[in-house]
Amino acid sequence: MFDLVFNSLRAFNMLGIAVGGLLLLGIALVIVGDFARWRLRAQRHEGTIVGVRVQAGGGKSRGERYSPVIEYTNSQGQRIAAESDSSSSLLADKIPGRKVTILVLPRDPETARVIGYTWVVIGLLMGIPGIVLIAIAFRGLEFDGYTLLVGLLLAAYFFRKLRKVIKPRGERESAGRFRVRTRMSRRKKRDAMPLWGKAEVLARLRERDRVNRKWMPGVAIAGCLLAGLGLYMALGMQQRLAGSAAAEGRVVALHSEFDPSGDGSSHTYYPEVAFTLPDGSAVRFRGRTGSNPPTYRKGDRVRVLYLPQTPASAMIDHGVLNWLPAAGCMALGALFAWLGAKGWLGIRRRGLTTPPA
């Protein structure tokens, strides 16, 4: 009975990880594909921001989102005001009068996309963990009867959900009608938003800058400290690897720890590994990193790194992943430091924190 429950839960978790990875990878492909579609099919124009549409948030300026209105001249010499196809909470790059390069699809000249790489970077960053999750799932997935049974149950569940969402063939609208309806709905929604000119944008930006200048340096300092912590971890790992010897080990047991404050799946599994020293002494140690579902199975062979003077403090060699915590800290710290410094320098350059005379 225990094997039935354990193997079924393991198969369910692994398939869930695979589905999550496929979902992330699918979103990444959609974002990158949309970026490629605009680059291949859209026309390039030089335009000027003439206003900003404002989508209200939950407070004074909290949660507001801004989309620029850009005026450009098309190939026939006509001046057209186009709405941006995306919005964001950033305002400093949307001040009216700013020159921008835009892309416009021929079938919708009143919708523009400001040229940039933010979304494609986000797509790629979503795709990387998606690939990692898929690799983890297939590494730990056993293609046995439990996996087949759980897979069929999950497929039946998703098929049932899809049947409720997808309309019968006779009730579906054509692609052309869908585009027209979506365009009209988007236009109606945009027309309901207030349109700010340069004075309103600068007033809101002045208000934001007055608040942000107080904590932007703190963000930069916190980023530097986090990057320093990552560097310290990297140096410690380098010293440990330089003084370590390698051996082949074998997973002899899995230790389960339960967190009562979590949900029903709050078991964490830690591998216990045994290996032999050159003098024939047997050593056992528990892996430092646990997971659910378990990363290893009993009997798996792993590479072990140990310090000759303290073999009981050995660790499983994860290859490049040994550097992941340090690299993550340094990357996140560098990002925070860059955002804080860039934000503070932008506030200083704009000089809007002092009320106009």
C-alpha positions in Angstrom: 0.0 0.0 0.0 2.9 2.4 0.9 4.5 1.7 -2.5 1.3 2.4 -4.3 0.8 5.8 -2.6 4.5 6.8 -2.8 5.0 5.8 -6.4 1.7 7.4 -7.5 2.5 10.7 -5.7 6.0 10.6 -7.2 4.6 10.2 -10.7 2.0 12.9 -10.1 4.7 15.3 -8.9 7.0 14.6 -11.8 4.2 15.0 -14.3 3.1 18.2 -12.6 6.7 19.5 -12.9 6.7 18.5 -16.6 3.4 20.3 -17.2 4.7 23.4 -15.4 7.9 23.3 -17.5 5.9 22.9 -20.7 3.6 25.8 -19.7 6.6 28.1 -19.1 8.3 27.0 -22.3 5.0 27.5 -24.2 4.6 31.1 -22.9 8.2 31.8 -23.8 7.7 30.5 -27.3 4.5 32.6 -27.7 6.4 35.8 -26.6 9.4 35.1 -28.8 7.1 34.2 -31.7 5.1 37.4 -31.3 8.3 39.4 -31.2 9.4 37.7 -34.5 6.0 38.3 -36.1 6.2 42.0 -35.5 9.8 42.2 -36.7 9.0 40.3 -39.9 5.6 41.7 -40.8 5.5 45.2 -39.3 6.7 48.5 -40.9 9.2 50.6 -39.2 8.5 54.3 -38.5 9.9 57.2 -36.6 7.4 58.8 -34.3 6.9 61.2 -31.4 5.0 60.6 -28.2 2.1 63.1 -28.0 0.3 61.8 -24.9 0.0 59.0 -22.4 -3.1 56.8 -21.7 -3.5 56.1 -18.0 -5.1 52.9 -16.6 -6.0 53.7 -13.0 -4.7 51.6 -10.2 -5.8 51.0 -6.6 -4.5 54.2 -5.1 -3.3 57.7 -5.8 -0.6 56.6 -8.2 -0.3 53.0 -7.0 -0.9 50.4 -9.6 -1.3 52.9 -12.5 -0.2 51.7 -15.9 0.8 53.9 -18.8 0.7 53.4 -22.5 2.1 56.1 -24.9 0.2 57.6 -27.8 2.6 58.0 -30.7 2.2 60.2 -33.8 3.9 59.1 -37.0 3.8 59.7 -40.7 2.9 56.6 -42.8 4.2 55.8 -46.3 1.4 57.8 -47.9 2.4 61.0 -46.0 -0.5 60.8 -43.6 -0.1 61.8 -39.9 -1.5 59.0 -37.7 -1.9 58.8 -33.9 -1.3 55.2 -32.8 -1.8 53.7 -29.4 0.9 51.5 -28.0 0.0 47.8 -27.8 1.4 47.5 -24.3 1.5 49.4 -21.1 3.8 49.4 -18.0 4.2 51.2 -14.7 7.2 53.1 -16.0 6.6 56.7 -16.9 10.1 58.3 -17.4 10.4 56.8 -20.9 7.0 58.1 -22.0 7.3 61.9 -21.6 5.4 63.6 -24.5 7.8 65.0 -27.1 10.2 62.1 -26.9 11.2 60.6 -30.3 10.8 56.8 -30.6 11.1 54.1 -33.2 7.9 52.1 -33.7 6.6 49.1 -35.6 3.2 49.1 -37.2 1.3 46.2 -38.8 -0.2 47.2 -42.2 -3.7 45.9 -41.2 -3.8 48.0 -38.0 -2.1 51.4 -38.5 -3.6 52.8 -35.2 -1.7 50.3 -33.1 2.1 50.6 -32.6 4.8 48.8 -30.8 7.8 50.7 -29.5 11.0 48.9 -30.5 12.6 47.2 -27.5 13.9 43.9 -26.3 12.3 43.8 -22.8 9.6 41.2 -23.6 11.8 38.9 -25.6 14.3 38.9 -22.7 11.4 38.1 -20.4 10.4 35.3 -22.7 13.9 33.8 -22.8 14.1 34.0 -19.0 10.9 32.1 -18.7 12.0 29.5 -21.2 15.2 28.6 -19.3 13.4 27.5 -16.1 10.9 25.7 -18.3 13.6 23.7 -19.9 15.2 23.0 -16.5 11.9 21.8 -15.1 11.3 19.5 -18.1 14.8 18.1 -17.7 14.2 17.5 -14.0 10.9 15.8 -14.6 12.2 13.4 -17.3 15.3 12.6 -15.2 13.2 11.5 -12.3 10.2 10.1 -14.2 9.9 6.3 -14.4 7.8 5.1 -17.3 6.0 2.4 -15.4 2.3 1.5 -14.7 2.0 4.3 -12.0 3.2 6.9 -14.5 0.8 5.6 -17.1 -2.2 5.6 -14.7 -1.5 9.1 -13.3 -0.9 10.4 -16.8 -4.2 9.1 -18.1 -6.0 10.6 -15.1 -4.4 14.0 -15.7 -5.1 13.8 -19.4 -8.8 13.0 -18.7 -9.0 15.9 -16.3 -7.5 18.5 -18.7 -9.6 17.1 -21.6 -12.8 17.6 -19.5 -11.7 21.2 -18.7 -10.9 22.0 -22.3 -14.3 20.7 -23.4 -16.0 23.4 -21.3 -13.8 26.1 -22.7 -13.7 25.2 -26.4 -16.9 26.0 -28.3 -18.3 23.6 -30.9 -17.1 24.1 -34.4 -20.4 25.7 -35.6 -20.4 28.3 -32.8 -16.8 29.5 -33.3 -16.2 32.9 -34.9 -13.8 33.4 -37.8 -10.3 34.7 -37.3 -11.2 37.9 -39.1 -14.3 38.6 -36.9 -12.2 37.8 -33.8 -9.6 40.4 -34.8 -12.2 43.0 -35.5 -14.0 42.4 -32.2 -10.7 42.4 -30.3 -9.6 45.6 -32.0 -12.9 47.4 -31.2 -12.9 46.2 -27.6 -9.4 47.4 -27.2 -10.2 50.8 -28.7 -13.3 51.2 -26.5 -11.2 50.4 -23.4 -8.5 52.8 -24.4 -11.0 55.6 -25.2 -12.3 55.3 -21.6 -8.8 56.0 -20.2 -7.7 59.6 -19.5 -5.2 61.0 -21.9 -2.4 63.0 -20.2 -0.3 65.7 -21.9 3.2 66.7 -21.0 2.2 68.8 -18.0 0.2 66.0 -16.3 3.0 63.4 -17.0 5.7 65.7 -15.5 3.5 66.4 -12.5 3.1 62.6 -11.8 6.8 62.0 -12.5 7.8 64.7 -10.1 5.6 63.1 -7.4 7.1 59.7 -8.0 10.7 61.0 -8.2 10.3 62.8 -4.8 9.4 59.4 -3.2 11.8 57.2 -5.2 14.9 59.3 -4.5 14.7 58.3 -0.8 14.9 54.5 -1.4 16.7 54.1 -4.8 20.1 54.4 -3.1 19.0 51.7 -0.6 18.1 49.4 -3.5 21.5 49.9 -5.0 23.3 49.3 -1.7 21.2 46.2 -1.0 22.1 44.9 -4.5 25.8 45.5 -3.8 25.6 43.6 -0.5 23.8 40.7 -2.2 26.4 40.6 -5.0 29.1 40.6 -2.3 27.4 37.7 -0.5 27.4 35.8 -3.8 31.0 36.5 -4.4 31.8 35.3 -0.9 29.9 32.1 -1.5 31.7 31.6 -4.9 35.1 32.0 -3.3 34.1 29.6 -0.5 33.0 27.0 -3.1 36.2 27.5 -5.1 38.4 26.9 -2.0 36.3 23.8 -1.1 36.6 22.3 -4.6 40.3 23.1 -4.8 41.0 21.1 -1.6 38.5 18.2 -2.2 39.0 14.7 -3.3 36.5 12.8 -5.5 34.9 9.4 -5.0 32.0 7.4 -6.3 29.1 7.1 -3.9 25.7 5.4 -3.8 22.4 6.5 -2.4 21.5 4.1 0.4 18.4 5.7 1.9 16.0 8.6 1.6 15.2 10.6 4.8 11.8 12.3 4.8 11.1 15.5 6.9 7.6 16.8 7.3 6.8 20.5 7.8 3.5 20.7 9.7 3.1 24.4 8.8 2.9 23.6 5.1 0.3 21.8 2.9 -0.2 18.1 2.6 2.8 17.7 0.3 5.3 19.3 2.7 7.6 16.3 2.9 11.2 17.0 1.9 13.4 14.1 1.0 17.2 14.1 1.7 19.5 11.4 0.2 21.9 9.5 2.4 25.0 8.6 0.5 27.7 6.0 1.3 31.2 6.0 -0.2 34.6 4.4 0.5 37.9 6.2 1.3 41.2 5.0 -0.3 42.1 3.3 3.0 38.9 1.2 2.8 36.9 3.1 5.4 33.2 3.5 4.8 31.6 6.9 5.2 28.0 7.9 5.2 26.6 11.4 5.0 23.2 13.1 4.4 22.9 15.4 1.4 22.5 19.0 2.2 19.7 19.7 -0.3 16.3 18.1 -0.1 13.4 18.2 -2.5 9.9 17.0 -3.2 9.7 14.9 -5.3 13.0 13.3 -4.3 15.8 14.1 -6.8 17.5 10.7 -6.2 16.3 7.1 -5.7 17.8 4.4 -3.6 20.7 2.8 -5.5 21.5 5.8 -7.6 25.2 6.4 -8.1 26.6 9.9 -7.5 29.9 11.7 -7.5 31.1 12.7 -4.1 33.5 15.5 -3.1 35.1 15.4 0.4 37.9 17.0 2.3 40.5 14.4 3.3 40.7 15.7 6.8 36.9 15.8 7.4 35.3 13.2 5.1 32.1 13.2 7.0 31.4 16.7 5.7 31.3 15.4 2.1 28.9 16.8 -0.5 27.3 15.5 -3.7 28.9 17.0 -6.7 26.2 18.7 -8.8 28.7 19.9 -11.4 27.8 23.4 -12.7 24.9 23.5 -10.2 27.4 23.8 -7.4 27.8 27.4 -8.4 24.0 28.1 -8.7 23.4 29.7 -5.3 26.5 32.0 -5.7 25.6 32.9 -9.3 22.0 33.6 -8.3 23.0 35.9 -5.5 25.5 37.8 -7.8 23.1 38.1 -10.6 20.2 39.3 -8.4 22.5 41.7 -6.6 23.8 43.1 -9.8 20.3 43.6 -11.1 19.2 45.4 -7.9 22.4 47.5 -7.9 21.8 48.5 -11.6 18.2 49.3 -11.1 18.8 51.4 -8.0 21.7 53.3 -9.6 19.9 53.8 -12.9 16.8 55.0 -11.1 18.7 57.4 -8.8 20.8 58.8 -11.7 17.6 59.3 -13.8 16.0 61.2 -11.0 19.1 63.4 -10.6 19.2 64.0 -14.4 15.5 64.9 -14.6 15.7 67.3 -11.7 12.0 67.2 -11.1 12.1 66.7 -7.3 12.2 70.5 -6.8 8.8 72.1 -7.5 8.8 74.5 -10.4 9.0 78.2 -9.7 
